[in-house]
Amino acid sequence: MGEYLTMDSNTVFLKYKKWEWAYRLEEISDLGLQKKRKLYSLPDIAVAFVTALSIYLMTNTNIEEVYYVVPLVIFYAFIVLLKCRHADKFIYYLVVKTNNGVVRKIKIDPLDRQDINREVVEFLSLKFERDIKRIK
């Protein structure tokens, strides 16, 4: 099948980085990718704080005193760089659910997501074909 998922006649092998598992084909009830959005709470709080501080300073000081603008612009630039450093806004997990209720979640790199997704789709189509043959 591929680099991460391989199959025997009755066994599925999952291998990703340091994790390795083997499951019987009948044992897997669900296999798929889960996507979660990253939270940027600290940069968002910092932006709100700096905005409130700058509005307060602009309304309560003379407009001629602009010495506070330079540190605020530098701080905004730092926050934007911190927020935009990670281009990917999502965290991806490979989720394996078994018939006996065990759920394994493996955090995967965004670069490996497409390859793993392709192999999961391949596995699900093979499992579907196998179930159809078993029903006939």
Order of alpha helices (4+ residues) and beta strands (2+ residues): beta-beta-beta-beta-alpha-alpha-beta-beta-alpha
